[in-house]
């Protein structure tokens, strides 16, 4: 429907557009990133939005549909009116006028740049126009003088036959005032002899013999030796048309040109048509694609030297690099005639077949980034500021999610700048992205005209940033709370070259926590990929030679010194290459900070893996013989040992280490080292990420893990959807905390099922799979034991005594009655609604309560776990209730244990065993009248234990019902089971 409305608006169908936006369907979605009719518009409707000939809308108004210039006659909207942007999208509001102006300017800029990505060749050539132009300059006067006016520089290496043909094409020129400088680049065949023979018969031909250093050095030798006004370039395997030099010199002299190029015909061979390169464009066009072939390029000699000649570091596309630097000084002009016929038959001796096509990206990176300027100004960057650089291509949704997370989890003291680099996205997505990011004042969007890959996108963004530190961040990432501070603390260590946060998949398994070289001269891999994130704690303090740049923090001075990522790599290996260059000979290293967590949707950008093989080839050619590895020490530091190696498919296969776990009670060589310690895999039914972090199951498992660790056990956890992950092969004990997820036993492990909720979902078949089964209910354990014919032990819920402890002194009551917990979506909690009916002034924390209660009762959507104990202790009464199936099956709420351990008083609905477990600190109500009486502030002493009795009940919680006590039971029972089942 959104696209339909936009089409109505653009095509002038005003009535249909107005009818559409007044419909109920149009009020169910955001019309654009800058207009959401679901936002409360009470302060923004009739005065700001009416239509000529139509009544004002009841809710909402038209907005700038960012890609389009809506006819102003349709709108009666003032420039100063604020657009109704969802507050979650940004920290400021934006006016209609500002948004419209900025978005239209950006859209026009993008539209102007689009033709620069068009093909530089055509299958058509207007010969009549060419002949007419040639005739127009044929009567121009001859250049004055009699000496050489133009020098031709021709590099050659091991091409004796071809170079003679090329020399002949120069000698066949209708223009005679030339000199030819042939530069031999250390040929090892008879090329020199062939050229020398030509010099004997034509004094205009000179030979320079040089050591082999590549085509750019050879051209520079020739450029240094000439003194003519103009210089032209001809490769040893090409030839000119006879009128080329005469036409170029005549036109350039007549028009006063310092740089010019002619058209070029490319022979397509037997089956393909010829192509013509005759594109008119300047520097900005060259910064997208090359359209100037060096063989038809003539420049003033002084200009060629001013431009710096040819860069020896550029192994291919060096003519493009040279043309870019010339065009940065003057605009090269196309002379509309064909000067050269190019044979496109790429034999094996040409640079085009010897060197990687990725060199085109290295050339464009130089032009866009401007490293000389970056290095000159790096000292002027803002101290303490962190610049986050996010390159993105053809995506707005993931990029926006990434930026939102940065804004949401930014502390007030953080000096954070965000630079989003649009890497040549389509016009629609580019405008979507700019519109979505307008409300963010500290986010800068810059654009490249085509996709120049991660390296150049990151480098370009870095060049336009201003921080002392720079974080390179993939657009398919989301930072989690508390991510920045630990990284900054680590990067300030002098020996640390860069820092990576812990990268996890959306399911909370490790994506990357350090890059290691497992084999000699082999490609690197991510350490512990696919492991539970608790394993990442082991990498703290380790020194890595490389990390991933999906999230990499470095000093801006180091990035400038190294000239950032090498753009020769096209979306692969550029990060490892940067790390190796950064640490090479510097004595520095890279760190991983596991307390900083970033979620990574790995390789979701379109076209991300296109150049994998070429990137590996480049990397190994550069670093083979100098790579770290095998880094057995890093594996051992995290409790693993490489047992053997597999490999990926050839060519350029990378090693796949097959690792085994080194138990805590054995040394790295497999021999016994001490007392037994088991690795416990605890299965959590909660979702991954921040959503699941607030689940009660997650807090329950965290407390239980702490208890198990106190008993010398190793504990890792798996969230919903990962319970069967391959990394579970390292575990000894499979402990399923039964919630929403059905439990499954895993062969070869001690399998434990602990039913703490959803008892009606648990079947006899499920129970029968496990070695040990527990339930947080006497009744259910008894009934299931009878039904299944096997023992189900009672293991009640528990409390975390490190968080819920009895206060040192009697606390002052701050609120008479409180409740902490979510409201069910379609049915509010009975105990809260009973309290409201009883006239009790209850204070409530939890999500969705605003749907059911007056605003004065709702304190917030979430009360942090670390504040619960104080809230319980300082309340007159804490209300509690149970799900119907939990109550009927005798499952006592975990919250009651926490309340009593904190010294609080609770009122709850009935569950079997409450009176016996809590010693009077929890009272049961059965009617609204009884609830009113139990919550009466004046009668608390009448209904609840005194301070000392409450203390004894709390001590009983710590002694019998703590997670430490539960862990002791589990560890003991597992030890007995292993002993009884030993072979």
BATIGU-525273 format. One record per residue (C-alpha): y, z, x. Coordinates in steps of 0.05 Angstrom, whole numbers, plus 32768, in hexadecimal, padded with zeros to 4 digits. Layout:
% residues N
YZX ...
% end
This chain:
% residues 983
800080008000 802F800F803A 802A7FC78053 80347FAC800C 80757FD48004 808E7FBA8048 807E7F728034 80A47F7B7FF2 80E17F958018 80E17F60804E 80D77F26801E 810E7F3E7FEF 80E27F527FB4 81107F8C7FA3 80F67F9B7F5E 80AD7F9F7F75 80C27FC97FB0 80E77FFB7F84 80AE7FFE7F52 807D80097F8B 80A280437FAA 80AC80657F67 806180647F5A 803680A27F64 800C807E7F97 804880737FC5 805480BE7FC8 801180CC7FE8 801E80B0802E 805580AA8062 807A80698058 8089806680A3 8089809780DD 80D180A880C9 80C980B0807E 809780DC8059 80A280E5800E 80738120800F 80A881488034 80D181788009 810C814C7FF5 8132817D7FC9 816E817A7FF8 8168812F8001 816081047FC3 819280ED7F90 81D080F17FBC 81AF80CC7FF5 8183809A7FD2 8192806C7F97 818A80237F8C 81BA7FF17F6E 81A67FE57F27 8170801B7F28 817080657F1A 816680967F55 811F80A47F6A 810180E57F53 80E380F27F98 80F080CA7FD7 8118808F7FED 811280508015 811480558060 81198028809C 80D5800680A2 80E4800380EC 80CE7FBB80FB 80FA7F9C80C6 81447F9380BA 81477FA68071 817E7F858049 81B77FB78044 81C57FA17FFC 81847FC37FE7 819980077FFF 81CD80397FEA 81C080668026 81F680828053 81F1807B809F 81F680C780A6 81BD80D88076 818280FB8095 813E80DA808D 810781088071 80DB810E80AE 80A1813E80AC 80B8817A80D7 8075817980FB 808881368119 80C2814E8142 80F581828153 8133815E8138 8147813780FA 816180F18100 819380CB80D6 8188808980B3 81BE806880DD 81A480808120 815C806F8111 816D802A80F6 819A80198131 816980318166 812C80128147 814C7FCF813B 81667FCD8182 81207FDD819C 81007FA9816E 81307F738185 81257F8581CE 80DA7F7F81C3 80E17F3E819E 810C7F2081D5 80D87F338209 809D7F1681E3 80A77ECD81F8 80A57EE28241 805A7EEC8239 804F7EA48223 80267E73824D 80497E568289 80257E138283 80237DDB8250 7FF77D9E8246 80347D728237 80667D548266 80A27D288255 80A07CF1828A 80DB7CCC826C 81067D0A8271 80EF7D1482B9 81017CCC82CC 81457CD282AA 81547D1182D1 813E7CF38313 816A7CB68305 81A57CE482F8 81A17D02833E 818D7CC28363 81D67CAE836E 81EA7CF1838C 82047CEB83D3 81D67CF5840E 81DD7D398430 820B7D37846B 81F17D4184B2 81B67D2884D9 818D7D6584EB 81567D8884C2 81717DA38481 81317DC38467 80F67DE4848A 80B07DE2846C 80857E1E847D 803A7E118479 80087E488488 7FC07E338499 7F7F7E5584A9 7F3F7E3084B8 7F4F7DF28490 7F547DB784C1 7F497D7F8490 7F757D998459 7FB07DAA8487 7FB37D6384A1 7FB77D49845A 7FEF7D7A844A 80157D668489 800F7D1D8473 802E7D2D8430 806B7D4B8453 80707D0F8481 806D7CE18444 80AC7D008426 80E57CD28416 81137D068434 81117D078480 813D7D428493 81067D758494 80DE7D9D84C7 80977DB684BB 80827DF984D8 80367E0084D6 80217E4884E3 7FD97E5084F7 7FBF7E9384E0 7F8C7E9D8517 7F5C7E658505 7F187E678526 7F077E1D851C 7F2B7DDD8533 7F677DE68504 7F977DF2853F 7F807DB28561 7F897D8A8522 7FD17DA38519 7FE27D9B8562 7FCE7D52855E 80027D498527 80397D698550 802E7D368587 803D7CFD8558 80757D1C852F 80A87D4A8551 80BD7D65850C 807A7D898509 80777DCC852E 803B7DFA8538 803E7E46853C 7FFE7E688551 7FF67EAF8537 7FC17EE48533 7F9C7EE784F1 7FC67F1384C3 7FC37EF08480 7FEC7EBC845D 802A7EE78453 80317EF8849D 80267EAF84AE 805F7E9A847F 808C7ED0849B 80807EB584E2 80967E7184CA 80D27E8D84A3 80EA7EB284E1 80E87E73850B 81127E4584E0 815E7E3A84DF 81687E0584AA 818F7E0F846A 81527E0C843C 810A7E1F8442 80CF7E05841A 80867E19841A 80477DF08417 80007E09841A 7FD07DE48447 7FA67DCE840B 7FDE7DB083E1 800B7D7283E5 804E7D5E83CA 80657D1F83A6 808D7CF383D5 80D17D0183B5 80C97D4C83B2 80F47D6383ED 812A7D2F83E1 81317D418398 81327D8C83A4 81667D8883DB 81937D5783B6 81937D808376 819C7DC38398 81D67DAA83C2 81F87D898387 81EF7DC68359 81FB7DFA838F 81B77E1A8383 819B7E4F83B2 81567E4E8393 81337E19836A 80ED7E028357 80D07DC3833A 80997DB78307 80517DB6831D 80157D8E8303 7FD27DB08305 7F977D818306 7F657D9982D2 7F2B7D7182EF 7EFC7D4182CC 7EF47D658289 7F367D898281 7F7D7D6E8277 7FB37D7882AA 7FE27DB282A1 802C7DB582B2 80527DF282C9 809B7DEA82B8 80B47E2B829C 80FD7E3E829B 81087E8882A9 81257EBD82D6 81157F0282F0 81017F2082AD 80D17EE7829F 80B37EEE82E5 80A87F3782D7 80767F2282A1 80557EE582BF 80617EB782FA 807C7E7282ED 80927E5E8333 805E7E408362 806F7E4983AB 805D7E0183BA 80977DE8838F 80C97E2083A1 81057E1383CF 81357E4A83E2 816E7E528413 81527E6D8454 81837EA78454 816F7EB8840D 81257EB8841F 81337EE98458 81617F13842B 81287F1983FA 80FC7F358432 80CE7EFA843D 80857F04842A 80647F488421 80257F4B844E 80097F828422 80027F5083E8 7FC27F2983F2 7FC87EFC83B5 80007EE98385 802F7EEF83C1 80567EB283A7 80647ED98367 807A7F158390 80A97EEA83B9 80C57EC7837B 80D37F0B835A 80FB7F238396 81227EE2839A 81307EE4834F 814A7F2B8357 81837F0D8381 818F7EC9835F 81727EA48324 81437E6C833B 81507E2B8315 811B7DFA82FC 81267DB28311 81027D8882DC 80D67D5B8305 808F7D61831F 80907D708369 80477D818377 80027D6F835E 7FD57DAC8363 7F8A7DA68367 7F6E7DE28341 7F287DDB835D 7F217E21837A 7EF37E1A83B6 7ED97E5883D9 7F0D7E578411 7F4A7E6283E5 7F6D7EA483DD 7F657E9C8391 7F1A7EA4839A 7F197ED583D4 7F4A7F0883B9 7F4A7F2F8377 7F717F16833C 7F897F5E8334 7FBE7F4F8369 7FE97F348330 7FF07F7C8318 80027F96835D 803A7F638361 80567F74831D 80517FBF832D 80817FB58368 80B27F90833C 80B17FC28302 80AD80048327 80DE7FF8835F 80C080288392 80FA802483C3 8129803F838E 80F780738378 80F0808E83BF 813B808F83C9 814780B9838C 810A80E7838A 8132812083A9 8163811E836E 812E8130833A 8137816E830F 811681AB832E 80E381CE8303 80DE819582D1 809A817682BF 809B812D82AB 805F81178282 805280CC8289 802780AD8252 801680638257 7FFC80458216 7FE5800181FE 7FDD7FE981B6 7FD98030819B 8009805C8176 7FDD808F8153 7FBB80AD8191 7FFC80AB81B8 802180CF8181 7FEB8104817E 7FF1810D81C9 803D811581C5 80388144818A 8009817181B0 8039817481EB 8072818781BD 804981B88195 802D81DD81D1 806D81DE81F9 808A82228209 80D6822D8204 80DB8238824F 80B881F6825F 80E581BF8279 80BB81858260 80CD813C825E 809F81078240 80A180BE8253 807780908227 806B804C8246 805B80168213 80307FE8823D 803D7FA78218 80247FBB81D3 80297F8C8198 806C7F8A8174 80527FB18138 80337FE88161 806F7FEB8190 809E7FF68156 806F80288136 806E804F8177 80BA8050817F 80C480658137 8091809D813B 80B080B8817B 80F980B58166 80FB80FE814C 80E881198191 8127812381BB 8102812D81FD 80D680F081F7 80EB80AF8217 80C9806E8205 80CC80358237 80AA7FF28231 80887FBF825E 80837F788243 80387F71824D 7FFD7F9E825B 80027FAF82A5 7FCB7FE382A2 7FC9802D82AF 7FE2802A82F7 8023800482EB 802F802582A8 802A806982CB 805480538306 808A803582DB 808D807482B0 8091809F82EF 80CB80758309 80F0808482C9 80E180CE82C8 810B810582E5 80DE814282F2 80CB81658332 808381618319 8061812882F5 8025812B82C7 800180E982BD 7FE080EE8279 7FB480BE8252 7FCD80AE820D 7F8880BF81F0 7F8F81098202 7FA7814781DD 7FBE81848203 7FA981C881EA 7FD1820981E9 7FE48227822C 7FD781E78253 801581E1827F 8022822482A1 7FDF822982C7 7FE981E282E2 802E81F282FC 80178232831D 7FE1820B8342 800C81CF8358 803D81FE8379 8009821083AD 801D81E883EC 7FD781CE83FC 7FCB81B483B5 7FD9816A83AF 7FCB81668364 7FAE818C8329 7F82817782F0 7F77819F82B1 7F3281A78293 7F268168826A 7EF78170822E 7EDE814081FB 7EF2814D81B2 7EAF817281AA 7EC481A381E2 7E92818A8215 7EAD817D825B 7EC781388267 7EE2814582AE 7EEB818382D8 7EF18164831D 7EDA8123833D 7EA281258371 7E8080F683A0 7E3681048397 7E1B80D283CA 7E2F80B4840C 7E5F807A8404 7E55807983B9 7E848078837E 7E9A80BB8363 7E8680DC8321 7EA3811382F5 7E8681588304 7E60817982CB 7E7181448297 7E5181568255 7E4A81A08266 7E6581D8823A 7EAB81EA824E 7E9882318265 7E78820F82A1 7EBC81F782B7 7ED1823D82CB 7EA98233830A 7ED881FD8325 7F13822B832A 7F27822F8373 7EFD81F4838A 7F1C81BE83B6 7F128177839D 7F21813683C1 7F2F8114837F 7F3A81218335 7F4680F582F9 7F8C80DD82E6 7F7D80E3829C 7FA6812282A6 7FC0812C82ED 7FFC81568303 801C81458346 805E814F836B 808E81168361 809B811483AB 8052810683B9 804D80D08384 808A80AD83A1 807080B383E8 802E809383D4 804E805F83A6 8026807A836D 7FE780588354 7FD180188375 7FD97FE3833F 7FA37FB98360 7F747FE38336 7F747FCE82ED 7F62800C82C5 7F2E802B82F3 7F29804E8337 7F758050833F 7F75809C8336 7F3F80A8836A 7F628079839A 7FA3809F8391 7F8180E1839E 7F5F80C983DD 7FA180AD83F8 7FC580EE83E6 7F93811A840B 7F8680EA8445 7F99810F8485 7FC6813F845F 7F97817B845C 7FA481808411 7F75818183D6 7F72817B838A 7F6581B4835A 7F4981BA8314 7F6481F282E8 7F31820282B2 7F62822F828C 7F8C81F2827C 7F6681C88248 7F7581808232 7F4B815B81FF 7F3A81148214 7F2280DB81E7 7F0780B68223 7F14806B822B 7F2E805E81E5 7F66802F81FC 7F577FE581EC 7F3D7FBD8228 7F357FFC8253 7EF47FE68275 7F017F9C8280 7F097FA082CC 7ED57FD582DD 7EAD7FAB830E 7EEA7F8E8331 7F087FD48339 7EC97FEE8359 7EC77FB38388 7F0E7FC0839F 7F03800A83A6 7EC4800583D0 7EE27FCE83FC 7F1D7FFC840C 7EF9803F8414 7EB180318427 7EA280568467 7ED98089845A 7EC380A88418 7EB280F18411 7E6B81038400 7E38811783F2 7E5E815483D8 7E23818283CE 7E4F81BE83D8 7E7781B08398 7E3781AB8370 7E1D81EC838D 7E5F820F837F 7E5582038335 7E0C82178336 7DEC81D2833A 7DC181AD836C 7DB781628373 7D6D8158836B 7D6C810B8370 7D9580CE8361 7D948099832D 7DC6805F8329 7DEB803482F9 7DDA7FEB82F1 7DED7FBB832A 7E187F9D8344 7E407FD48366 7E15800A8347 7E308051834A 7E04808D8358 7DED80B8831E 7DD980FC833A 7DA0811F8316 7DB28169831C 7D8C81A98310 7DA881EE8303 7DA68221833A 7D9682628316 7DBF829F8325 7D8082C0833F 7D6F828A8371 7D91826A83AD 7DA4822183B3 7D61821183D3 7D3B822B8397 7D22826D83B4 7D2982B0838F 7D6A82D4839C 7D6F8310836E 7D65832C8328 7D5882FF82EC 7D9382E082C7 7D8C82B0828E 7DBA82798276 7DC88282822C 7DDD82478202 7E00826281C4 7E078230818B 7E4882378165 7E4E8218811F 7E9A82138127 7EBE81D18132 7ED681C18178 7F1E81CA818D 7F5681F68172 7F3D81EF812B 7EFB8210813D 7F1C8242816C 7F34826B8131 7EF1826D810E 7ED282B18108 7E9282948126 7EB882838165 7ED582C9816D 7E9082E6815E 7E6E82BB8194 7EA582C981C7 7E9A831481BF 7E4F830D81C2 7E5582E28201 7E7D831A8221 7E46834B8211 7E10831E822D 7E388313826D 7E3E835F8276 7DF2835F8277 7DF0832D82AF 7DE482EF8285 7E0582AA828B 7E2182908249 7E38824C8231 7E49823681EB 7E4281F681C3 7E6C81E58187 7E5881BF8148 7E3B817B8157 7E27818B819F 7DEC81BA8195 7DBC818681B2 7DE8816F81EC 7DC28159822B 7DE081938253 7DB881C48229 7D7F81B28259 7D9C81E3828A 7D96821E8259 7D6082548255 7D7082728211 7D84824C81D3 7DA9827D81A6 7DBE825F8162 7DF38286813D 7DE2826E80F7 7E1E825A80CF 7E2A821780AF 7DFE81F380E2 7DB381F480DB 7D9182108119 7D5F81E98142 7D3182038178 7D2F81E181BB 7CED81D981E1 7CE681FF8222 7D1882358211 7D18827981F0 7D31826781AB 7D58829B8183 7D748295813D 7DA882C88126 7DBB82BF80DD 7E0082DC80D0 7E1782B18096 7E01827C8064 7DBE829E8058 7DAD8272801D 7DAC8234804A 7D7782518079 7D30823A806A 7CEC8254807F 7CE2821580A8 7D21822380D0 7D0D826B80DD 7CC7825680F2 7CE2822C812C 7CFF82678152 7CE0829A8181 7D0E82D3816B 7D3382D78129 7D6983098115 7D93831380D7 7DD2833A80CA 7DB38357808A 7D7C8388807C 7D6B83698039 7D6983218051 7D418333808F 7D0E83578064 7D09831E8031 7D0582E68065 7CD0830C808C 7CA5830E804D 7CB282C5803C 7CA782A88082 7C7082D68099 7C9382E680DA 7CC1831E80F1 7D0B831880E4 7D2F83508107 7D6F837180EE 7DAC8366811B 7DEB837580F5 7E2F83598103 7E57837D8138 7E9C838C8155 7EBE837B8196 7ED083BF81B2 7EFE839F81E6 7F2B838A81AD 7F1C83BA8175 7F238401818E 7F378442816E 7F8184548179 7F93848E81A6 7FBE84AE8170 7FC484AA8124 7FEB846A8118 8025846680E7 8015843E80AA 803E83FD80AB 802183DA806E 7FFD83FB8034 7FCA83C48027 7FB98385804F 7F87834C804D 7F76831C8085 7F4E82DD8075 7F5482988058 7F5B82878010 7F24825B7FF6 7F3E82177FE3 7F2E82197F98 7F2182627F8E 7F4B829B7FAB 7F2982D97FC7 7F15830A7F91 7F2B834A7FB3 7F72832E7FBE 7F7983177F77 7F5F835A7F5E 7F94837C7F89 7FCA83507F6B 7FB183607F25 7FB183AB7F37 7FFA83A57F4B 7FEC83B37F95 802083987FC6 7FED83777FF4 800383528033 7FD783168042 7FCA82EB8080 7FA282AB807D 7FA58261806C 7FB082458026 7FC982868007 800B82667FF4 7FE3823F7FC0 7FCF827F7F9C 800182B87FAA 804C82C47FA4 806F82B97FE6 807E83037FF0 803483127FFA 802682DB802E 803582F48075 801A82B7809A 7FE28285809F 7FC282A780DC 7FC282EC80FB 7FAE82E68145 7F6D83088156 7F8E8333818B 7FBC83518155 7F8683628123 7F7383A7813E 7FBB83C18139 7FC283A480F4 7F8283C580DC 7F94840880FA 7FDB840980DE 7FC883F48097 7FBD8426805F 7F8283FC8047 7F6483BA805E 7F4483918027 7F03836C8032 7ED383438008 7E9583188012 7E7C82D47FFD 7E4F82DD7FC1 7E1082C67FE6 7E2082F38021 7E2983307FF5 7DEB83247FCB 7DC1831B800A 7DDC835A802C 7E07833A8064 7E3E836A8076 7E7F8349808C 7E90834B80D5 7ED7835F80C3 7EC083A480AA 7EA483B580EF 7EE783A2810F 7F0F83CA80DD 7EE7840A80E6 7EE584028132 7F3283FE8130 7F37843F8108 7F49841A80C7 7F378427807F 7F1783EF8057 7F0A83E0800E 7ED483AC8000 7EA883907FCB 7E6083A97FCA 7E2D83957FFF 7DEC83BC800A 7DF283EA8047 7E3D83F2804B 7E3C843D803E 7E05844A8070 7E26842180A8 7E6F843780A4 7E6D84808092 7EA2847F805C 7ED784558081 7EC6841C8052 7ECB84298007 7EAD83FC7FD2 7ED383EA7F92 7EB683CC7F53 7EF383C67F25 7F3E83B87F28 7F4B84007F15 7F1F841B7F4C 7F4183ED7F7E 7F8584067F69 7F6F844E7F72 7F4F84427FB7 7F8E841F7FD0 7FBF84547FB7 7FE684697FF6 7FED84B07FDC 7FA284BA7FD6 7F87849C8017 7F7284E08031 7F4B84EC7FF2 7F2284AC7FF8 7F1A84A18043 7F0484CA807F 7F3784F280A7 7F4E84DD80EC 7F1684FF8113 7EE084E680E4 7EFC84A080E9 7EF984A78135 7EAF84B98132 7EA2847C8105 7EC684508138 7E9E846E8171 7E5F845E8149 7E7684168144 7E7F84138190 7E3C8433819D 7E0F8411816B 7E3483D58150 7E5983B7818A 7E4A837281A7 7E35839581E7 7E0083B881BF 7DEA8378819D 7DE7835581E1 7DBB838D81FD 7D8B838481C3 7D87833981CD 7D7E833C8218 7D4883718211 7D22834B81DC 7D25830A8204 7D0B832D8242 7CD183498219 7CC3830581FB 7CC282E2823F 7C968319825B 7C6683138220 7C6282C88225 7C5E82C08270 7C2782908286 
% end
